[in-house]
Amino acid sequence: VEDGDAILRRVISEVGGSLPRSTARAILSSLYQRARFLARGPEFDPTLGGADPAKNLRLDTFWTAATTLSVVDPIVADGIGVRCLREAMDAGDRTRVIRAMGLEASREASLGGGFFRKRTAVLLAAVDRIASESRDSYDEAWSHLAAGSSAYFQAEWRTAAQRCALAAALWREKGRGAVWEIATAESFSLSALAHMGELRELERRLPAAIAEAEERGDLYASTSLRMGVPTLVGLARDRAAEVLRHADSS
């Protein structure tokens, strides 16, 4: 993790960005970026086109940082994710706005409270509208993942399971290399099934998802699916030793 953090910081500096070096600074960065986004609102001009290669490289670097750090240092990831969204809107890049706004919707859903619940609904409506204008299956899948992951953080398990499963199916159908997206959608969908107690359906789908992850050498996906609430399948079948073994090996 330390080696990866050092490399990531160096790469981000090469595109003119930086990451905070303390938790306090990360919190301040997150508050500052989100305050600027709240003041701006979700509207942007897609006719700008987002065709600048240097800007696209910067945005993709920020996106990679936001998504990879979300499971390692979510406080740092939060600020860089909102910054990525703001700059994507400035560039008028429809696809990059959709995925960054979808991520922001799920993060605001996870913050909880009436204000952010309303904000999440506004952002999801914007994501749906932009994706429908795009008419691209990748963007459509992101609208499902945004809605599903937001529902997950609001304990709306059935919606989470259904929308995230739809997202994964769309990305698989088009085969555009959306490996991280598929793994994330599957993790949300299967975990939602576990929360609902739908253990038979979880038992039917989980082995195939793990096998698919292992076949492509996806450590992130295979680890995510072997830990947390999906392990209820093994516990329900009285395979606690197997569950512990998988957790230790992950």
C-alpha positions in Angstrom: 0.0 0.0 0.0 2.8 2.4 0.9 4.6 1.7 -2.4 1.4 2.2 -4.4 0.6 5.4 -2.6 4.1 6.8 -3.4 3.7 5.9 -7.1 0.2 7.3 -7.3 1.3 10.6 -5.8 4.1 10.8 -8.3 1.8 10.2 -11.2 -0.7 12.7 -10.0 2.0 15.3 -9.6 3.0 14.7 -13.3 -0.5 15.8 -14.4 -0.5 18.9 -12.1 -2.4 17.5 -9.2 -1.6 16.6 -5.6 -3.0 14.5 -2.7 -3.2 15.7 0.9 -0.6 14.1 3.2 -2.7 14.0 6.5 -6.2 13.1 7.5 -7.0 16.6 8.5 -5.9 18.0 5.2 -7.9 15.3 3.4 -11.0 16.3 5.3 -10.5 20.0 4.5 -9.9 19.1 0.8 -13.1 17.0 0.7 -15.2 19.8 2.3 -13.8 22.4 0.0 -14.3 20.4 -3.2 -17.8 19.4 -2.2 -18.8 22.9 -1.2 -17.7 24.2 -4.6 -19.7 21.4 -6.3 -22.8 22.1 -4.1 -22.6 25.8 -5.1 -22.3 24.9 -8.7 -25.0 22.3 -9.1 -25.1 19.3 -11.6 -25.5 21.3 -14.8 -22.7 21.4 -17.4 -22.3 22.1 -21.1 -21.7 18.8 -23.1 -21.1 20.7 -26.3 -17.6 21.5 -25.1 -16.8 17.9 -26.1 -14.0 17.0 -23.7 -11.5 16.4 -26.6 -8.3 17.8 -25.0 -5.9 14.9 -24.6 -4.0 16.5 -21.7 -7.2 17.2 -19.8 -8.5 13.7 -20.5 -5.2 12.2 -19.1 -5.5 14.4 -16.0 -9.2 13.4 -15.5 -8.4 9.7 -15.9 -5.5 10.0 -13.5 -7.8 11.6 -10.9 -10.5 9.0 -11.6 -8.0 6.1 -11.0 -6.9 7.7 -7.8 -10.5 8.2 -6.6 -11.5 4.6 -7.3 -8.4 2.8 -6.1 -8.0 4.8 -3.0 -11.7 4.4 -2.1 -10.9 0.9 -0.6 -7.6 2.0 1.0 -8.0 5.7 2.1 -11.6 6.8 1.5 -11.1 10.2 3.0 -8.4 11.1 0.5 -10.4 9.4 -2.3 -13.4 11.6 -1.5 -11.8 14.9 -2.3 -10.1 13.8 -5.4 -13.3 12.2 -6.7 -15.3 15.5 -6.3 -12.4 17.4 -8.0 -12.5 14.9 -10.9 -16.3 15.5 -11.2 -15.9 19.3 -11.3 -13.1 19.2 -13.9 -15.0 16.8 -16.0 -18.0 19.2 -16.0 -15.6 22.0 -16.9 -14.4 20.0 -19.8 -17.9 19.0 -21.0 -17.0 15.3 -21.1 -20.3 13.5 -20.9 -19.0 10.0 -20.1 -16.5 11.2 -17.5 -19.2 13.4 -15.9 -21.7 10.4 -15.7 -19.3 8.1 -13.9 -17.9 10.8 -11.6 -21.4 12.1 -10.8 -22.6 8.6 -10.2 -19.8 8.1 -7.7 -20.6 11.3 -6.0 -24.3 10.3 -5.8 -23.4 7.1 -3.9 -21.0 9.0 -1.7 -23.6 11.5 -0.7 -26.0 8.7 -0.1 -23.5 7.1 2.3 -23.3 10.4 4.3 -26.9 10.0 5.3 -29.4 12.6 6.5 -32.3 14.3 4.8 -30.3 16.9 3.0 -28.0 14.4 1.3 -30.8 12.0 0.6 -32.5 14.8 -1.5 -29.1 15.6 -3.1 -28.6 12.0 -4.1 -32.0 12.0 -5.8 -31.1 15.1 -7.7 -27.8 13.7 -8.8 -29.3 10.4 -9.9 -31.9 12.2 -11.9 -29.1 14.2 -13.6 -27.1 11.0 -14.3 -30.1 9.3 -15.8 -30.8 12.3 -18.1 -27.2 12.6 -19.3 -27.0 8.9 -19.9 -30.2 8.9 -21.9 -28.8 11.7 -24.0 -25.6 9.8 -24.5 -27.3 6.7 -25.9 -24.1 4.7 -25.0 -24.5 1.4 -23.1 -21.4 2.1 -21.0 -23.1 5.3 -19.8 -26.4 3.6 -19.3 -24.7 0.9 -17.2 -23.2 3.6 -15.0 -26.6 5.1 -14.4 -27.7 1.7 -13.0 -24.6 1.3 -10.9 -25.1 4.9 -9.5 -28.7 4.1 -8.6 -27.8 0.7 -7.2 -24.9 1.7 -5.1 -26.8 4.7 -3.7 -29.7 2.4 -2.8 -27.3 0.1 -1.1 -26.0 2.9 1.2 -29.7 3.8 2.0 -30.4 0.1 2.9 -32.8 -0.3 -0.1 -31.4 -3.8 -0.7 -33.7 -5.0 -3.5 -33.2 -1.9 -5.6 -29.5 -2.2 -5.0 -29.4 -5.9 -6.1 -31.4 -5.3 -9.2 -29.8 -2.1 -10.5 -26.3 -3.3 -9.9 -27.0 -6.6 -11.6 -28.3 -4.7 -14.6 -25.1 -2.6 -14.7 -22.9 -5.7 -14.6 -24.9 -7.4 -17.3 -24.7 -4.4 -19.6 -20.9 -4.1 -19.2 -20.5 -7.9 -19.9 -22.7 -7.7 -22.9 -20.6 -5.0 -24.6 -17.3 -6.5 -23.5 -15.5 -3.1 -23.4 -13.0 -4.0 -20.7 -15.0 -2.5 -17.8 -13.4 -4.9 -15.4 -13.4 -2.7 -12.3 -17.0 -1.6 -13.0 -18.2 -5.2 -13.3 -16.4 -6.2 -10.1 -17.9 -3.3 -8.2 -21.4 -3.8 -9.5 -21.3 -7.5 -8.6 -20.0 -6.8 -5.1 -22.9 -4.4 -4.4 -25.5 -6.7 -6.0 -24.4 -9.9 -4.2 -23.9 -8.1 -0.8 -27.4 -6.7 -1.2 -28.7 -10.2 -1.6 -27.0 -11.3 1.6 -28.5 -8.4 3.5 -32.0 -9.5 2.3 -31.3 -13.0 3.4 -31.7 -14.3 -0.2 -29.1 -17.0 0.4 -30.3 -19.4 -2.3 -29.9 -16.8 -5.0 -26.6 -15.7 -3.5 -25.4 -19.3 -3.5 -26.4 -19.7 -7.1 -24.6 -16.6 -8.3 -21.6 -16.3 -6.0 -19.4 -19.2 -7.2 -19.7 -18.1 -10.9 -18.7 -14.5 -9.9 -15.7 -15.7 -8.0 -14.6 -18.1 -10.8 -14.9 -15.2 -13.3 -12.7 -13.0 -11.2 -10.1 -15.7 -10.7 -10.1 -16.5 -14.4 -9.1 -12.9 -15.3 -6.7 -12.7 -12.3 -8.8 -10.0 -10.6 -7.6 -10.0 -7.0 -9.8 -7.0 -6.1 -13.0 -8.8 -7.2 -12.2 -12.3 -5.8 -11.2 -10.8 -2.4 -14.3 -8.6 -2.2 -16.6 -11.5 -2.9 -15.0 -13.8 -0.4 -15.3 -11.4 2.5 -18.0 -9.5 4.3 -21.7 -10.3 4.1 -21.4 -12.7 1.1 -19.8 -15.2 3.5 -23.3 -15.8 5.0 -23.7 -18.5 2.4 -20.8 -20.5 3.8 -21.9 -19.9 7.4 -25.5 -21.0 6.5 -24.0 -24.2 5.1 -22.0 -24.7 8.3 -18.7 -24.2 6.4 -17.2 -21.7 8.9 -13.7 -23.2 8.6 -13.8 -22.8 4.8 -14.9 -19.2 5.2 -12.0 -18.4 7.6 -9.6 -20.1 5.2 -10.7 -18.0 2.3 -10.5 -14.8 4.4 -7.0 -15.6 5.6 -5.8 -16.4 2.0 -7.3 -13.1 0.8 
